Amino acid sequence: MLDLDFVRAAFPALEGGWAHLDNAGGTAAPRAVIERLQAAAAGSPMLARGGPHRSSREAGESYAAGHAAAAALLGGDPDEVILGTSTTANLDLLARALRPAWSAGDEVIVTDLDHEANIGPWRRLAATGIDVREWRARPESATLELDDLLPLLGPRTRLVAFTHCANVVGAIHEVAAITRAIHDAGALACVDGVALAPHRAVDVRALGADFYAVSLYKIFGPHLGALYGRRELLEGASPPTHDFLAAASPPLRYEPGGAPPELVAAVGGILDYLDALDQHTFALRGDAGEAPRGRIFAAIADHEAALCARLLDGLRASPRVRVVGPASADPERRIALVTFTIDGVPSAEVAAHLADAGVALRSGHFYAPRAIAALGLDPAAGGLVRVSLAHYNSEEEIDRALAALAPLVDRAPRST
Ligand SMILES: Cc1ncc(COP(=O)(O)O)c(C=O)c1O
């Protein structure tokens, strides 16, 4: 059990009275992150790394610490993590970095369930002679199935780009089994972990991911993207960079401009917060002390699953609500991200109505328009309504959202 008073007190942005249920769009930052950001902005000039004087040396140390913190979150080494402005920018850079080693006629496989950040950069390689294949989601389950990938893999497959968990469906994919099949075919796996990483401990090595992308601003951190890449792959690739950095070791070769230094300085605050939460949670259970980060994420998953079950029960009580994805709140199968439509009510109207009730969420395609089409949704519905929870959400917030939905559900025409 999480001590929600302790949790919520750590996040100043939650004090405004809104129920923040748009966490897949971006999470609140805890004081530990905010304080580091402020200290970095106030402490020294925003100088570049590499100089002999104090501020520049500190900037270098701060970059190293930022990479180390992101690596600790992902399970890689610090020199295997690229920090950039976003996952969109990081994956675009990655596609361009890998392309020079490939030949015309080589193949990449993308899905129709991913956020466009993990589709567009690979699809754009078609203009350079790369053949693009599509691994389609099953509309009935809204999931990617390994059986559908296998026939697409071949001797010319270079990379498969797919999502650990989509940002429009809460289902968790079996990444380790999928990466094994991809490696058996001699290809690389690029996994989008953006939606999953705020909710589960990630271990890129156990998952067998060659590349794994997360957005730190959705994991309670500053607005940065962190991209893990296996060391030898990053060393062997050629990102667009300054000529004199072309042979520099990663991550410098991939970060010619450097990510905003005050944001990089704040990354360690995510770990400070998670570690403090771990200590508080397990001390309450009489079980404090050093522990792998996995156990606090297990407690987070339990809390979120209970909220998710409450939400799903409430939504399912109305036959007019159509929930997408897994029916159960089982944390092995899904994260607490629930999307739905209400028959006869445009999704944008649902989101606006909830905003009037102090419930923050959004509707639309969430930059995954191919997924909306793949799921066979009526375009007139205006996409999906998305409730995406974080561990700081409460039962009261779920109930508030359900109560606010009630009049819309009652008004909607009965489905036939
Ligand atoms: C699953 C998923 N992948 C990728 C992205 C893109 O991340 P960023 O905003 O850091 O570019 C998002 C953003 O919403 C996302 O939800």
The ligand as a MOL file (V3000), in Angstrom:
LIG
                    3D

  0  0  0     0  0            999 V3000
M  V30 BEGIN CTAB
M  V30 COUNTS 16 16 0 0 0
M  V30 BEGIN ATOM
M  V30 1 C 4.0120 5.8490 -26.4270 0
M  V30 2 C 4.6550 7.1600 -26.8160 0
M  V30 3 N 5.7420 7.1220 -27.5870 0
M  V30 4 C 6.3810 8.2440 -27.9580 0
M  V30 5 C 5.9320 9.4790 -27.5620 0
M  V30 6 C 6.6730 10.7060 -27.9850 0
M  V30 7 O 7.3460 11.2300 -26.8910 0
M  V30 8 P 7.9030 12.7090 -26.8950 0
M  V30 9 O 6.7830 13.5960 -26.5160 0
M  V30 10 O 8.9940 12.6750 -25.8540 0
M  V30 11 O 8.4380 12.9910 -28.2450 0
M  V30 12 C 4.7950 9.5760 -26.7650 0
M  V30 13 C 4.2720 10.8830 -26.3610 0
M  V30 14 O 3.1410 11.0320 -26.0130 0
M  V30 15 C 4.1530 8.3650 -26.3760 0
M  V30 16 O 3.0610 8.3980 -25.5990 0
M  V30 END ATOM
M  V30 BEGIN BOND
M  V30 1 1 1 2
M  V30 2 1 2 3
M  V30 3 2 2 15
M  V30 4 2 3 4
M  V30 5 1 4 5
M  V30 6 1 5 6
M  V30 7 2 5 12
M  V30 8 1 6 7
M  V30 9 1 7 8
M  V30 10 2 8 9
M  V30 11 1 8 10
M  V30 12 1 8 11
M  V30 13 1 12 13
M  V30 14 1 12 15
M  V30 15 2 13 14
M  V30 16 1 15 16
M  V30 END BOND
M  V30 END CTAB
M  END
